[in-house]
Amino acid sequence: MVHNEAVEIQSLFQQNVVPSYGRFDVVLSHGSGSQVWDVAGKRYLDFGGGIAVCALGHAPPAITEAMIEQSRKLVHVSNFYYHAPQGRLAQALVQLIGPGKCFFSNSGVEANEGLFKLARKFGHDEGRYEIIATTNSFHGRTLAALAATGQEKVKKGFEPAVPGFRHVPYNDLAAMRAAISPATVAILIEGIQGEGGVTPATPEYLLGLRQLCDEKKLLLLIDSVQCGHFRTGRFQSYQRTLENVPGGEKFLPDGISMAKSLGGGFPMGAFWVRAPYADLLSAGSHGTTFGGSPLACTVALKVLSVIKQEKLADNAREIGAHLKSNLENLARKYPGVIKNVRGLGMMIGIELAPNIPAFAGEGKTPAVRFTNLLHAAGMLAIPAGTQIIRLLPALNLSRNEADEGLRIIGFVVEKLAA
Ligand SMILES: Cc1ncc(COP(=O)(O)O)c(C=O)c1O
């Protein structure tokens, strides 16, 4: 009998792993930079980046070295004690964002939970607790984050929802203003909606929300889990969106959640809170066993130093623009396949045209079918919603790799247009 490792591994999952993910028929073995191989030796160019996580690609040597060195010294200590890596990482993030303080978690959703608790604490004595979020948003999978998320499909079956969240359309300042009630305490948006289909906030929206929050004494919270960490060419996506916009340089939200690229693949999250509110969560009011461990923070500091040393923010901006303009050309050539291309830097959404003939009939969504075709052609990418393909590659993607990815996408699009 032929030994088939892929089948064997898939059957381990089928028998032993909760089937909560719609997994693709891809069984991965190892990676290097923006390349990854399956157990049969097939090579894929990775434009999904583990959903915006692998900022430096797979198995970056600098991170491996930092992990080995730190793990020989101190992997974990309780948050009852001080240690240098957490203090230094908090300082680095504060320097990149603005005056405030940081809390460390283990995931994006926990970072958001921390912001929700911050908002509740802020409004508690006035009986204010409600957070207004946006339709099509995604904030994670815990019960409160599900309630914050503006997509019905992720909430179904888990009712009743945690109270205190309402939704209004994204990029609609008038709708946000109209939704504010005496119970409202905060506004929550993504800097660029990711799962919802790669929709960046407009500069007017960001500046308008800041003004609205000041006027109504609300906290402005930005979920930067996917769009942050230099993906757009600036540390925070709002910094990129507000470049050269009058008043933009002074813009600061009151809270920012981070994760994904923060640890470059090492699971960690964080939130930053602006100085006036930085001590609201006092001793005993919030915590987590693993958050901000010496190992996690050492890795995150190394990710930051490699990004700086190798000028990867500039690379994300330049290669991202190169990808986007070439994809726009492809969309102009094949409007029956690509409806629209949007995004900033290394966060790009390709919206598929409705009614692509090859995708007619029952079955998986066009986004999943397109992704399957990319896999077959040797490339990983991430579907969003039913119609959108997300490109979230490593920030150190080279020009050659970008061009190879464009060739693969072009090949799939041409085939669908034929
Ligand atoms: C914008 C946004 N917020 C929060 C989350 C949740 O992060 P995590 O999966 O690390 O809990 C995600 C995950 O995709 C996200 O994209």
The ligand as an SDF file (V2000), in Angstrom:
LIG
                    3D

 16 16  0  0  0  0  0  0  0  0999 V2000
   -9.5580   42.7970   12.8970 C   0  0  0  0  0  0  0  0  0  0  0  0
   -9.4500   41.5840   13.7490 C   0  0  0  0  0  0  0  0  0  0  0  0
   -9.6870   41.6800   15.0630 N   0  0  0  0  0  0  0  0  0  0  0  0
   -9.5720   40.6260   15.8850 C   0  0  0  0  0  0  0  0  0  0  0  0
   -9.2370   39.3900   15.4050 C   0  0  0  0  0  0  0  0  0  0  0  0
   -9.1170   38.2180   16.3340 C   0  0  0  0  0  0  0  0  0  0  0  0
   -7.7860   37.9110   16.5410 O   0  0  0  0  0  0  0  0  0  0  0  0
   -7.3780   36.4690   17.0910 P   0  0  0  0  0  0  0  0  0  0  0  0
   -7.7830   35.4740   16.0600 O   0  0  0  0  0  0  0  0  0  0  0  0
   -5.8860   36.5550   17.3050 O   0  0  0  0  0  0  0  0  0  0  0  0
   -8.1100   36.2700   18.3650 O   0  0  0  0  0  0  0  0  0  0  0  0
   -8.9840   39.2310   14.0340 C   0  0  0  0  0  0  0  0  0  0  0  0
   -8.6330   37.8970   13.4810 C   0  0  0  0  0  0  0  0  0  0  0  0
   -8.6830   37.6500   12.3180 O   0  0  0  0  0  0  0  0  0  0  0  0
   -9.0950   40.3570   13.1810 C   0  0  0  0  0  0  0  0  0  0  0  0
   -8.8630   40.2590   11.8710 O   0  0  0  0  0  0  0  0  0  0  0  0
  1  2  1  0
  2  3  1  0
  2 15  2  0
  3  4  2  0
  4  5  1  0
  5  6  1  0
  5 12  2  0
  6  7  1  0
  7  8  1  0
  8  9  2  0
  8 10  1  0
  8 11  1  0
 12 13  1  0
 12 15  1  0
 13 14  2  0
 15 16  1  0
M  END
$$$$
